C-alpha cells in the first residue's frame, strides 16, 4: 500500500513546536480591517496553539 500524503494546505499553515504542540496563525486578519478596533487587530497578531481537542485531526493532516 502506498504512503499517505500529507495535506498541502495544512503543511503551509501549521507548524510543530519543540514540545510537539501544533502552532497556528489567528483568523480574521486579511481584509475589512477598518471596522476592527486597534486593540482587536493587535490581539490577532502572532500565533497561538491549536486546541487540544483539534490536535489529533491536525496531526493527521500534517503527517499524512
N, CA and C atoms as a LAMMPS dump frame, in Angstrom:
ITEM: TIMESTEP
0
ITEM: NUMBER OF ATOMS
192
ITEM: BOX BOUNDS ff ff ff
-5.0000000000000000e+02 5.0000000000000000e+02
-5.0000000000000000e+02 5.0000000000000000e+02
-5.0000000000000000e+02 5.0000000000000000e+02
ITEM: ATOMS id mol type element x y z
1 1 1 N 0.843 -1.187 0
2 1 2 C 0 0 0
3 1 3 C 0.889 1.252 0
4 2 1 N 0.553 2.286 -0.791
5 2 2 C 1.412 3.476 -0.83
6 2 3 C 1.309 4.293 0.443
7 3 1 N 2.284 5.169 0.612
8 3 2 C 2.29 6.054 1.78
9 3 3 C 1.143 7.048 1.684
10 4 1 N 0.665 7.506 2.838
11 4 2 C -0.37 8.532 2.878
12 4 3 C 0.279 9.876 2.576
13 5 1 N -0.437 10.727 1.842
14 5 2 C 0.088 12.059 1.544
15 5 3 C -0.37 13.03 2.621
16 6 1 N 0.518 13.958 2.991
17 6 2 C 0.112 14.994 3.941
18 6 3 C -0.636 16.076 3.168
19 7 1 N -1.528 16.777 3.831
20 7 2 C -2.347 17.805 3.209
21 7 3 C -1.484 19.029 2.908
22 8 1 N -1.396 19.421 1.635
23 8 2 C -0.511 20.51 1.221
24 8 3 C -0.888 21.844 1.866
25 9 1 N -2.196 22.103 1.987
26 9 2 C -2.658 23.345 2.605
27 9 3 C -2.288 23.397 4.08
28 10 1 N -2.47 22.283 4.773
29 10 2 C -2.164 22.21 6.205
30 10 3 C -0.663 22.328 6.44
31 11 1 N 0.128 21.752 5.528
32 11 2 C 1.581 21.817 5.626
33 11 3 C 2.061 23.265 5.688
34 12 1 N 1.392 24.128 4.884
35 12 2 C 1.783 25.537 4.811
36 12 3 C 1.274 26.343 5.994
37 13 1 N 0.177 25.892 6.608
38 13 2 C -0.482 26.695 7.643
39 13 3 C -0.098 26.357 9.071
40 14 1 N 0.349 25.134 9.309
41 14 2 C 0.634 24.699 10.671
42 14 3 C 2.09 24.295 10.826
43 15 1 N 2.644 24.594 12.009
44 15 2 C 3.998 24.141 12.324
45 15 3 C 3.97 23.462 13.688
46 16 1 N 4.955 22.651 13.952
47 16 2 C 5.032 21.957 15.232
48 16 3 C 6.035 22.655 16.124
49 17 1 N 5.703 22.786 17.404
50 17 2 C 6.617 23.393 18.367
51 17 3 C 7.628 22.347 18.832
52 18 1 N 8.592 22.771 19.604
53 18 2 C 9.599 21.856 20.122
54 18 3 C 9.018 20.792 21.026
55 19 1 N 7.944 21.141 21.736
56 19 2 C 7.32 20.194 22.669
57 19 3 C 6.284 19.304 21.994
58 20 1 N 6.042 19.542 20.678
59 20 2 C 5.121 18.678 19.942
60 20 3 C 3.721 19.231 19.772
61 21 1 N 3.455 20.421 20.318
62 21 2 C 2.139 21.03 20.103
63 21 3 C 2.104 21.611 18.694
64 22 1 N 0.908 21.953 18.198
65 22 2 C 0.772 22.491 16.846
66 22 3 C 0.435 23.98 16.93
67 23 1 N 1.196 24.77 16.191
68 23 2 C 1.04 26.219 16.197
69 23 3 C 0.278 26.654 14.957
70 24 1 N -0.607 27.656 15.13
71 24 2 C -1.393 28.169 14.004
72 24 3 C -1.443 29.69 14.051
73 25 1 N -1.797 30.279 12.904
74 25 2 C -1.981 31.719 12.818
75 25 3 C -3.419 32.042 13.184
76 26 1 N -3.678 33.244 13.682
77 26 2 C -5.042 33.621 14.036
78 26 3 C -5.825 34.055 12.803
79 27 1 N -7.132 33.857 12.836
80 27 2 C -8.001 34.193 11.705
81 27 3 C -8.473 35.647 11.783
82 28 1 N -9.191 36.101 10.775
83 28 2 C -9.826 37.43 10.692
84 28 3 C -8.818 38.576 10.597
85 29 1 N -7.696 38.366 9.899
86 29 2 C -6.705 39.445 9.782
87 29 3 C -6.425 39.855 8.339
88 30 1 N -7.149 39.277 7.372
89 30 2 C -6.764 39.503 5.982
90 30 3 C -7.41 40.739 5.336
91 31 1 N -8.671 41.027 5.632
92 31 2 C -9.329 42.176 4.997
93 31 3 C -10.448 42.701 5.889
94 32 1 N -11.067 43.8 5.46
95 32 2 C -12.092 44.53 6.23
96 32 3 C -11.523 44.88 7.605
97 33 1 N -10.368 45.526 7.587
98 33 2 C -9.692 45.857 8.839
99 33 3 C -10.115 47.217 9.385
100 34 1 N -10.828 48.023 8.576
101 34 2 C -11.18 49.38 9.008
102 34 3 C -12.173 49.368 10.166
103 35 1 N -13.094 48.403 10.166
104 35 2 C -14.097 48.379 11.233
105 35 3 C -13.608 47.678 12.499
106 36 1 N -12.448 47.044 12.429
107 36 2 C -11.903 46.36 13.604
108 36 3 C -11.062 47.341 14.414
109 37 1 N -11.236 47.289 15.718
110 37 2 C -10.521 48.226 16.585
111 37 3 C -9.037 47.876 16.632
112 38 1 N -8.183 48.873 16.926
113 38 2 C -6.747 48.604 17.027
114 38 3 C -6.429 47.527 18.055
115 39 1 N -7.179 47.507 19.153
116 39 2 C -6.96 46.503 20.197
117 39 3 C -7.23 45.104 19.653
118 40 1 N -8.318 44.984 18.898
119 40 2 C -8.685 43.683 18.32
120 40 3 C -7.638 43.219 17.32
121 41 1 N -7.176 44.147 16.479
122 41 2 C -6.166 43.809 15.473
123 41 3 C -4.844 43.433 16.137
124 42 1 N -4.505 44.127 17.195
125 42 2 C -3.269 43.853 17.936
126 42 3 C -3.315 42.455 18.55
127 43 1 N -4.472 42.088 19.085
128 43 2 C -4.624 40.767 19.706
129 43 3 C -4.666 39.64 18.682
130 44 1 N -4.933 39.975 17.427
131 44 2 C -4.957 38.955 16.377
132 44 3 C -3.574 38.706 15.783
133 45 1 N -2.606 39.533 16.151
134 45 2 C -1.238 39.346 15.655
135 45 3 C -0.612 38.097 16.239
136 46 1 N 0.384 37.601 15.55
137 46 2 C 1.154 36.487 16.091
138 46 3 C 0.461 35.155 15.94
139 47 1 N 0.943 34.18 16.675
140 47 2 C 0.431 32.82 16.557
141 47 3 C -0.104 32.327 17.892
142 48 1 N -0.835 31.235 17.833
143 48 2 C -1.377 30.595 19.023
144 48 3 C -1.33 29.085 18.81
145 49 1 N -1.665 28.335 19.829
146 49 2 C -1.633 26.878 19.723
147 49 3 C -3.001 26.348 19.324
148 50 1 N -3.005 25.254 18.59
149 50 2 C -4.244 24.579 18.215
150 50 3 C -4.846 23.976 19.48
151 51 1 N -6.162 24.029 19.594
152 51 2 C -6.864 23.481 20.75
153 51 3 C -6.578 21.98 20.863
154 52 1 N -6.379 21.481 22.088
155 52 2 C -6.084 20.052 22.274
156 52 3 C -7.119 19.116 21.646
157 53 1 N -8.395 19.548 21.595
158 53 2 C -9.442 18.716 21.002
159 53 3 C -9.238 18.547 19.501
160 54 1 N -8.632 19.542 18.841
161 54 2 C -8.432 19.504 17.386
162 54 3 C -7.074 18.943 16.984
163 55 1 N -6.178 18.796 17.957
164 55 2 C -4.813 18.383 17.65
165 55 3 C -4.706 17.057 16.888
166 56 1 N -5.431 15.991 17.285
167 56 2 C -5.294 14.728 16.544
168 56 3 C -5.639 14.859 15.064
169 57 1 N -6.684 15.648 14.755
170 57 2 C -7.087 15.856 13.358
171 57 3 C -6.005 16.59 12.577
172 58 1 N -5.451 17.643 13.184
173 58 2 C -4.404 18.444 12.53
174 58 3 C -3.148 17.606 12.319
175 59 1 N -2.829 16.788 13.307
176 59 2 C -1.642 15.942 13.228
177 59 3 C -1.759 14.972 12.039
178 60 1 N -2.97 14.448 11.834
179 60 2 C -3.226 13.53 10.728
180 60 3 C -3.045 14.242 9.388
181 61 1 N -3.477 15.513 9.32
182 61 2 C -3.342 16.274 8.081
183 61 3 C -1.879 16.59 7.774
184 62 1 N -1.124 16.961 8.801
185 62 2 C 0.276 17.349 8.605
186 62 3 C 1.147 16.129 8.302
187 63 1 N 0.997 15.076 9.086
188 63 2 C 1.905 13.932 8.965
189 63 3 C 1.536 12.975 7.838
190 64 1 N 0.281 12.997 7.428
191 64 2 C -0.124 12.168 6.309
192 64 3 C -0.299 10.745 6.578
